[in-house]
Amino acid sequence: MIGDSGGRAPQFKPVIRGVENVLRALATFVPLVIRSGGPVEPHQVNGQPGSVFRDGNGLVLGTWALDVLDGQIQTIRTVNNPDKLRHLGPVAEAWEALRKANQAPQRPTG
């Protein structure tokens, strides 16, 4: 998993290697996305399958592009740098969105 926040938005480490480490990062990230209340839109990102993440107001939070080989994801490339997202529409203030997501109540599981 490779991230680009340009230092202007929250991100995990710039590079996360290994399936177990990526799964741990995703286990942290996915609940925050759910609590943000925004959609995850399937989208072509730099010619690759991926997604655009938005906050509850529809503002762009980030993108993922998936490098796929033989039906398996090899790399997840994330972009959270607001300067690289503006072409997708109005961009959220990512630090504020993270703060709100962390304060949102968690939904019960099961």
C-alpha positions in Angstrom: 0.0 0.0 0.0 1.5 3.3 -1.1 0.1 6.6 0.1 0.5 10.2 -1.1 -0.8 12.9 1.3 1.8 15.5 0.4 1.9 16.1 4.2 -1.3 18.0 3.8 -3.8 15.2 4.8 -3.8 12.2 7.2 -2.3 9.0 5.9 -0.8 5.8 7.2 2.9 5.3 6.6 3.9 6.3 3.0 4.5 2.6 2.3 3.0 -0.4 4.0 4.3 -3.8 3.0 2.9 -7.3 3.6 -0.6 -8.6 3.6 -1.0 -8.6 7.4 0.2 -5.0 7.7 -2.1 -3.8 4.9 -5.0 -5.7 6.5 -4.4 -4.0 9.8 -4.3 -0.6 8.1 -7.6 -1.3 6.3 -9.2 -2.5 9.6 -8.4 1.0 10.9 -9.4 2.9 7.8 -12.7 1.2 6.8 -14.6 2.1 10.0 -13.5 5.7 9.7 -14.9 5.8 6.1 -18.2 4.3 7.3 -18.5 6.8 10.1 -17.7 9.7 7.8 -21.1 9.0 6.2 -19.9 9.6 2.6 -20.0 7.3 -0.4 -17.2 5.2 -1.8 -17.6 5.5 -5.6 -16.1 2.9 -7.9 -14.0 4.9 -10.4 -11.1 4.5 -12.8 -8.1 6.1 -11.2 -5.0 6.7 -13.4 -6.3 4.1 -15.7 -6.7 1.5 -13.0 -9.7 0.2 -11.1 -10.2 2.1 -8.0 -12.5 4.3 -5.9 -13.1 7.9 -5.0 -13.9 8.5 -1.3 -16.1 11.4 -0.2 -17.2 12.8 3.1 -20.9 13.1 4.2 -21.1 16.4 2.3 -19.9 14.8 -0.9 -16.5 16.5 -0.8 -13.5 14.5 -2.0 -11.4 12.9 0.7 -9.1 10.7 -1.5 -8.7 8.0 -4.1 -7.5 4.5 -4.3 -6.1 2.8 -7.5 -5.6 -0.9 -7.5 -2.8 -2.7 -9.3 -4.3 -6.1 -10.2 -2.4 -9.1 -11.6 -4.0 -12.4 -12.3 -7.1 -11.4 -10.4 -5.2 -10.4 -7.2 -4.5 -7.0 -5.8 -0.8 -6.4 -5.8 -0.7 -2.7 -4.7 -3.2 -0.2 -3.4 -2.1 3.4 -4.3 -3.8 6.0 -2.2 -3.9 9.8 -2.9 -5.1 12.1 -0.1 -3.1 15.1 -1.2 -5.7 17.8 -1.8 -3.6 19.4 -4.5 -3.8 16.2 -6.5 -7.6 15.8 -6.0 -9.1 19.1 -7.0 -9.8 17.9 -10.6 -12.4 15.6 -9.0 -14.4 18.4 -7.5 -14.5 20.3 -4.2 -12.0 18.7 -1.7 -12.8 18.1 2.0 -10.5 19.4 4.8 -9.2 16.0 5.5 -7.9 16.6 9.1 -11.4 18.0 10.0 -13.1 15.0 8.4 -10.8 12.6 10.3 -11.6 14.4 13.6 -15.4 14.1 13.0 -15.1 10.5 12.0 -13.2 9.7 15.2 -15.9 11.4 17.2 -18.9 9.7 15.4 -20.6 7.0 17.3 -19.6 3.5 16.2 -22.3 1.2 14.8 -22.7 -2.1 16.6 -21.5 -5.1 14.7 -23.2 -8.4 14.4 
